[in-house]
């Protein structure tokens, strides 16, 4: 199952494993994680060509070519009908984005990952839920005064 986002998004394509059950939930999780990290990706000017589900024993994620393709494990390896906890999926996505800064798992990488986690915490603390528009909103309606009578 594949879905192409609009050209305005920072993730161009989403793919989930077509051979697995609950493909709609897998697609929802991929889109949700992309939405939640969108402010971070925007701040760093990162784009991902394909965000894909994968299920490889021993791996939770993989970043190919600094974000050309990011693959995330969404399901338990021993029970493919159960999805991993949301926090694990999100943490893996942040981990894979940190590989855009540094490839090897060394002190530089873990500093970058800590910084991305701090950025994410600040975004969530500001009230960002990943839903709606990423812009200032205004209320409209109400009393416009006598000129509108």
C-alpha positions in Angstrom: 0.0 0.0 0.0 1.4 3.3 -1.0 0.2 6.9 -0.6 1.7 10.0 -2.1 1.4 13.2 -0.1 0.9 16.7 -1.6 4.0 18.4 -3.1 4.0 20.8 -0.1 4.8 18.1 2.4 8.3 17.3 3.6 7.7 13.5 3.0 6.9 12.7 -0.6 5.8 9.1 -0.3 4.5 6.7 2.4 4.6 2.9 2.0 3.5 0.1 4.3 3.9 -3.6 4.0 1.1 -4.9 1.7 1.5 -8.5 2.9 0.5 -7.6 6.5 -2.9 -7.1 8.1 -3.9 -3.7 9.4 -2.3 -1.8 6.5 -4.6 1.2 7.2 -3.3 1.5 10.7 0.3 1.2 9.5 -0.3 4.0 7.0 -1.9 6.1 9.7 1.1 5.6 12.0 3.5 6.6 9.3 1.6 9.8 8.5 1.2 10.6 12.2 4.9 10.3 12.8 5.7 12.4 9.8 3.3 15.1 11.0 4.7 15.1 14.5 8.3 15.6 13.3 7.3 18.1 10.5 8.4 21.2 12.5 11.8 19.6 13.1 12.2 18.6 9.5 11.2 22.1 8.4 13.6 23.8 10.8 16.5 21.7 9.5 15.4 21.9 5.9 15.1 18.1 5.6 13.0 16.2 3.2 12.3 12.5 3.0 11.5 11.0 -0.3 10.0 7.8 1.1 8.9 7.0 4.7 8.3 3.2 4.7 7.3 0.5 7.1 9.7 -2.5 7.3 10.0 -5.5 9.5 13.5 -6.8 9.8 14.6 -8.8 12.8 17.1 -6.9 14.9 16.4 -3.5 13.4 13.9 -0.8 14.4 14.8 1.7 11.7 17.1 2.6 8.8 18.0 5.8 7.1 19.3 5.5 3.6 21.2 8.4 2.0 20.4 11.0 4.7 16.7 10.8 4.4 16.2 9.7 0.9 14.4 6.7 2.4 13.6 6.2 6.1 12.2 2.8 7.1 10.5 2.2 10.5 9.6 -0.9 12.2 6.0 -0.4 13.3 5.1 -4.0 14.5 6.4 -6.5 17.0 8.7 -9.0 15.4 7.1 -11.8 17.3 3.5 -10.7 16.7 3.1 -8.9 13.4 -0.6 -8.1 14.2 0.4 -5.9 17.1 1.9 -2.4 16.7 4.8 -1.1 18.8 4.0 1.7 21.3 3.7 5.1 19.8 6.6 6.4 21.8 8.9 3.7 20.4 7.9 4.6 16.8 8.4 8.3 17.4 11.8 7.7 19.1 12.9 5.6 16.2 12.0 8.3 13.7 14.0 10.9 15.7 16.9 8.4 15.8 16.7 8.0 12.1 16.5 11.8 11.5 19.6 12.2 13.7 21.4 10.1 11.0 20.9 13.1 8.7 23.4 14.9 10.9 25.8 12.0 11.7 26.0 8.4 10.4 28.0 6.5 13.0 26.6 5.9 16.5 29.2 8.0 18.3 29.2 11.0 20.6 28.4 13.4 17.8 25.4 11.3 16.8 24.0 11.0 20.3 24.4 14.7 20.9 22.4 15.3 17.7 19.7 12.8 18.9 19.5 14.5 22.3 19.1 17.9 20.5 16.3 16.5 18.3 14.6 15.0 21.4 14.8 18.4 23.1 13.4 20.1 20.0 10.5 17.6 19.9 9.8 18.2 23.6 9.6 21.9 23.1 7.3 21.6 20.1 4.9 19.3 22.1 5.1 21.6 25.1 4.1 24.5 22.9 0.8 22.7 22.2 1.6 21.2 18.8 -0.5 18.1 18.1 0.3 17.6 14.5 -3.2 18.3 13.5 -4.6 21.3 11.6 -2.5 24.0 10.1 1.0 24.9 11.2 0.3 28.6 11.4 -1.2 31.3 13.6 -5.0 31.1 13.7 -7.6 33.8 14.2 -11.2 33.6 15.4 -13.7 35.1 13.1 -17.4 36.0 13.5 -19.1 37.7 16.4 -20.0 41.4 16.6 -18.7 43.4 13.7 -20.3 46.7 14.9 -23.2 48.8 13.5 -21.8 49.0 9.9 -22.7 45.4 9.3 -26.3 45.7 10.3 
